[in-house]
C-alpha cells in the first residue's frame, strides 16, 4: 500500500531540469514548479532528477507534518 507521500508524488507535478554552466563547470538544476523552494542539483540530468525526487519526498513529508495542504499539479494546457 502506498504511503500518503507516495500517492502525492505519483501525481503529474511539473518538473523542470536545466543544464547550468558557470565558474564551477556544468551541472543540472531542477525544481518542482508547484512546490515553492523544492529544488535540487546533480552532476548529470539523471542525478539531478533522482535528487529532486528525494527533495520532493522530503518537501511533501515536512509540509504534511506541519499541517499544510499540498498544492495540486498545475493544469496542463495545449498550446
N, C-alpha and C positions, 0 to 999 in steps of 0.2 A: 504494500500500500504506500502510495506517495505521501510524503510529508506536505504540509501546507506550503512550505518554501518551494519544494519541487513542483507543486501544482502551479504556483505563480510563475516560476521560471519557465514552464512549458508554454506559456502564452507568447504570442508573437511581438515581443518588445523590439524596438528599433535600436540596433547596434551599429555604430559607425567606427570603423578602424581605418586610420590613415597612416601612411609612412611619414616619418619626420626625419629630416636630415639637418643636423645642426653641428655645433662645435664638438659634440661628443660622438658624432657618427650617425649612422642610420638606425632607427628603431621604429616601433609601431605604437601608436597611441589609440586607445579605444575608449568609448563611452557609451552609456545607455541613455538615449535621449529623454526617456520618461523619468529617470531616476537622478535627481539633482545630486551631483557630486560622486556618482558611481562611475569610476574610471580606472584604467589600468594601462600598463605598457608591457612591451616584450621585445626581445631582440628580433623575433620573426613574427609574421602575421599569426601563425598558429599559436605561438606562445602568448601573444597579446590577447587572442581570443580566449584561450584557456584561463589566463589570469583574470580576464574580465568576467568569465563565468564564476570564478571564485569570488570576485568582488561583488557581483550581483547577489550571490548566495548570502554573503555577509551583510550586505546592504539591506536586503529584504528581512533577514533574520533580526537585525538590530531594530528596524522600524517596527516590526510586529511586536517585539519585546517591549518597546516603548509605547505601544498602543496606537501607533499611527496607521492610517489606511495606506494601502499600496496603490499607486496610480494604475489605471488601466492602460493597455497599449494604445498609442495614438491610432486613429482610424487610418486605414490605407486608402489612398485615392489614386485613381488612374489619371495620368496627365497626357 
